[in-house]
Amino acid sequence: MKVLVIEDDKIALTSLKHCIESFGHVVDLAENAEQAMNKIVDGNYELVFTDIMMPGISGLSLLTILRTFHLQSTPIVAMSSLHNQSLIEAAYKAGANDFMVKPFTIDDVGARLTRFAAA
Protein backbone atom coordinates (compact mmCIF):
# COMPACT_ATOMS: atom_id res chain seq x y z
CA MET A 1 0.00 0.00 0.00
CA LYS A 2 1.09 3.59 -0.57
CA VAL A 3 0.62 5.52 2.68
CA LEU A 4 0.87 9.24 3.46
CA VAL A 5 1.78 10.29 7.01
CA ILE A 6 1.03 13.88 8.04
CA GLU A 7 2.66 14.76 11.35
CA ASP A 8 4.44 17.88 12.61
CA ASP A 9 6.39 16.09 15.36
CA LYS A 10 9.57 14.75 13.72
CA ILE A 11 10.00 11.89 16.21
CA ALA A 12 6.42 10.67 15.73
CA LEU A 13 6.78 11.15 11.96
CA THR A 14 9.94 9.06 11.78
CA SER A 15 8.58 6.40 14.15
CA LEU A 16 5.40 6.00 12.16
CA LYS A 17 7.34 5.85 8.88
CA HIS A 18 9.60 3.04 10.11
CA CYS A 19 6.68 1.19 11.65
CA ILE A 20 4.63 1.27 8.43
CA GLU A 21 7.65 0.31 6.33
CA SER A 22 8.28 -2.67 8.62
CA PHE A 23 4.93 -4.02 7.39
CA GLY A 24 6.13 -3.71 3.78
CA HIS A 25 4.29 -0.55 2.75
CA VAL A 26 5.59 2.54 0.92
CA VAL A 27 5.47 5.77 2.94
CA ASP A 28 5.45 9.45 1.95
CA LEU A 29 5.80 12.13 4.61
CA ALA A 30 4.34 15.59 5.13
CA GLU A 31 5.11 17.81 8.11
CA ASN A 32 2.04 20.05 7.76
CA ALA A 33 -1.26 20.38 5.95
CA GLU A 34 0.19 22.47 3.11
CA GLN A 35 2.83 19.84 2.30
CA ALA A 36 0.17 17.15 2.53
CA MET A 37 -2.13 18.85 0.04
CA ASN A 38 0.76 19.23 -2.43
CA LYS A 39 1.61 15.53 -2.10
CA ILE A 40 -2.01 14.43 -2.41
CA VAL A 41 -2.37 16.27 -5.71
CA ASP A 42 0.67 14.38 -7.04
CA GLY A 43 0.26 11.01 -5.30
CA ASN A 44 -2.21 8.18 -5.31
CA TYR A 45 -2.49 7.12 -1.66
CA GLU A 46 -4.36 4.11 -0.37
CA LEU A 47 -4.24 5.19 3.29
CA VAL A 48 -3.52 8.44 5.15
CA PHE A 49 -2.49 8.95 8.78
CA THR A 50 -2.89 12.55 9.94
CA ASP A 51 -2.21 14.33 13.18
CA ILE A 52 -5.06 16.47 14.48
CA MET A 53 -3.10 19.10 16.40
CA MET A 54 -0.82 20.86 13.89
CA PRO A 55 0.28 24.46 13.42
CA GLY A 56 -1.30 26.37 10.56
CA ILE A 57 -4.18 24.41 9.08
CA SER A 58 -5.39 22.03 11.79
CA GLY A 59 -5.84 18.34 11.20
CA LEU A 60 -9.60 18.72 11.54
CA SER A 61 -9.66 21.40 8.84
CA LEU A 62 -7.38 19.25 6.70
CA LEU A 63 -9.75 16.28 7.08
CA THR A 64 -12.64 18.41 5.85
CA ILE A 65 -10.61 19.68 2.87
CA LEU A 66 -9.43 16.18 1.95
CA ARG A 67 -12.91 14.71 2.12
CA THR A 68 -14.44 17.56 0.15
CA PHE A 69 -11.90 17.94 -2.63
CA HIS A 70 -9.34 15.14 -2.84
CA LEU A 71 -9.84 11.86 -0.99
CA GLN A 72 -13.52 11.11 -0.89
CA SER A 73 -13.00 7.35 -0.45
CA THR A 74 -9.39 6.93 0.75
CA PRO A 75 -9.28 5.74 4.38
CA ILE A 76 -7.92 8.33 6.82
CA VAL A 77 -6.68 7.58 10.34
CA ALA A 78 -6.69 10.64 12.59
CA MET A 79 -4.14 10.75 15.41
CA SER A 80 -3.74 12.76 18.59
CA SER A 81 -2.07 12.51 21.96
CA LEU A 82 -5.26 13.99 23.42
CA HIS A 83 -7.59 11.14 24.29
CA ASN A 84 -10.59 13.45 24.40
CA GLN A 85 -14.00 12.12 23.37
CA SER A 86 -15.16 15.40 21.81
CA LEU A 87 -11.96 15.58 19.71
CA ILE A 88 -12.42 11.99 18.57
CA GLU A 89 -16.05 12.70 17.62
CA ALA A 90 -14.97 15.86 15.76
CA ALA A 91 -12.39 13.83 13.80
CA TYR A 92 -15.01 11.31 12.73
CA LYS A 93 -17.43 14.10 11.83
CA ALA A 94 -14.71 15.75 9.69
CA GLY A 95 -14.21 12.51 7.78
CA ALA A 96 -11.80 10.22 9.64
CA ASN A 97 -12.37 6.49 9.26
CA ASP A 98 -10.46 5.65 12.43
CA PHE A 99 -8.70 7.32 15.35
CA MET A 100 -5.37 6.35 16.89
CA VAL A 101 -4.13 7.71 20.21
CA LYS A 102 -0.45 8.68 20.48
CA PRO A 103 1.88 7.36 21.60
CA PHE A 104 1.00 4.43 19.38
CA THR A 105 2.37 0.89 19.41
CA ILE A 106 3.41 -1.22 16.46
CA ASP A 107 0.25 -3.27 17.10
CA ASP A 108 -1.89 -0.11 16.87
CA VAL A 109 -0.39 0.73 13.49
CA GLY A 110 -0.48 -2.86 12.26
CA ALA A 111 -4.17 -3.16 13.11
CA ARG A 112 -4.97 -0.09 11.00
CA LEU A 113 -2.82 -1.27 8.10
CA THR A 114 -4.47 -4.69 8.14
CA ARG A 115 -7.97 -3.21 8.41
CA PHE A 116 -7.58 -0.80 5.54
CA ALA A 117 -5.47 -3.03 3.28
CA ALA A 118 -8.40 -5.44 3.24
CA ALA A 119 -10.89 -2.69 2.34
C-alpha atoms as one frame of an Amber mdcrd trajectory, in Angstrom:
protein
   0.000   0.000   0.000   1.087   3.585  -0.570   0.622   5.516   2.685   0.867
   9.236   3.463   1.778  10.287   7.009   1.027  13.883   8.041   2.664  14.756
  11.355   4.442  17.882  12.611   6.395  16.090  15.365   9.570  14.750  13.721
   9.998  11.891  16.209   6.422  10.674  15.730   6.776  11.147  11.956   9.942
   9.057  11.784   8.579   6.396  14.153   5.399   5.995  12.157   7.344   5.853
   8.882   9.602   3.044  10.114   6.682   1.193  11.648   4.628   1.268   8.432
   7.653   0.312   6.326   8.281  -2.672   8.617   4.925  -4.020   7.394   6.128
  -3.707   3.782   4.293  -0.546   2.750   5.588   2.538   0.915   5.465   5.769
   2.938   5.453   9.450   1.949   5.796  12.128   4.607   4.340  15.589   5.127
   5.111  17.814   8.113   2.039  20.051   7.759  -1.262  20.383   5.950   0.189
  22.474   3.113   2.831  19.837   2.298   0.173  17.145   2.535  -2.126  18.848
   0.041   0.756  19.231  -2.434   1.615  15.531  -2.104  -2.012  14.433  -2.412
  -2.370  16.269  -5.710   0.672  14.378  -7.038   0.256  11.012  -5.300  -2.212
   8.177  -5.309  -2.491   7.122  -1.664  -4.363   4.108  -0.375  -4.235   5.193
   3.289  -3.525   8.439   5.151  -2.488   8.946   8.777  -2.892  12.546   9.940
  -2.205  14.326  13.182  -5.061  16.472  14.476  -3.096  19.105  16.397  -0.818
  20.857  13.888   0.278  24.455  13.423  -1.305  26.368  10.559  -4.184  24.413
   9.081  -5.387  22.026  11.788  -5.837  18.342  11.203  -9.601  18.722  11.545
  -9.663  21.396   8.843  -7.383  19.248   6.699  -9.755  16.284   7.080 -12.642
  18.410   5.845 -10.614  19.681   2.871  -9.427  16.183   1.947 -12.908  14.707
   2.124 -14.441  17.559   0.149 -11.899  17.940  -2.634  -9.339  15.138  -2.840
  -9.838  11.862  -0.992 -13.518  11.108  -0.891 -13.002   7.355  -0.449  -9.388
   6.931   0.749  -9.277   5.744   4.380  -7.918   8.331   6.816  -6.679   7.579
  10.335  -6.693  10.644  12.587  -4.137  10.754  15.408  -3.741  12.758  18.591
  -2.072  12.514  21.961  -5.263  13.991  23.422  -7.594  11.142  24.287 -10.593
  13.447  24.397 -14.000  12.120  23.367 -15.156  15.396  21.815 -11.959  15.580
  19.713 -12.424  11.989  18.573 -16.045  12.703  17.622 -14.966  15.863  15.756
 -12.391  13.833  13.802 -15.014  11.310  12.734 -17.430  14.099  11.831 -14.714
  15.754   9.691 -14.209  12.514   7.776 -11.795  10.224   9.640 -12.370   6.487
   9.263 -10.455   5.647  12.431  -8.697   7.325  15.349  -5.368   6.350  16.893
  -4.125   7.714  20.209  -0.448   8.679  20.476   1.878   7.357  21.599   1.004
   4.431  19.382   2.367   0.893  19.413   3.412  -1.217  16.457   0.254  -3.272
  17.100  -1.892  -0.107  16.873  -0.392   0.730  13.492  -0.481  -2.858  12.263
  -4.173  -3.165  13.105  -4.965  -0.087  10.996  -2.818  -1.274   8.096  -4.474
  -4.690   8.141  -7.967  -3.213   8.415  -7.580  -0.799   5.541  -5.472  -3.031
   3.279  -8.401  -5.443   3.243 -10.888  -2.692   2.344
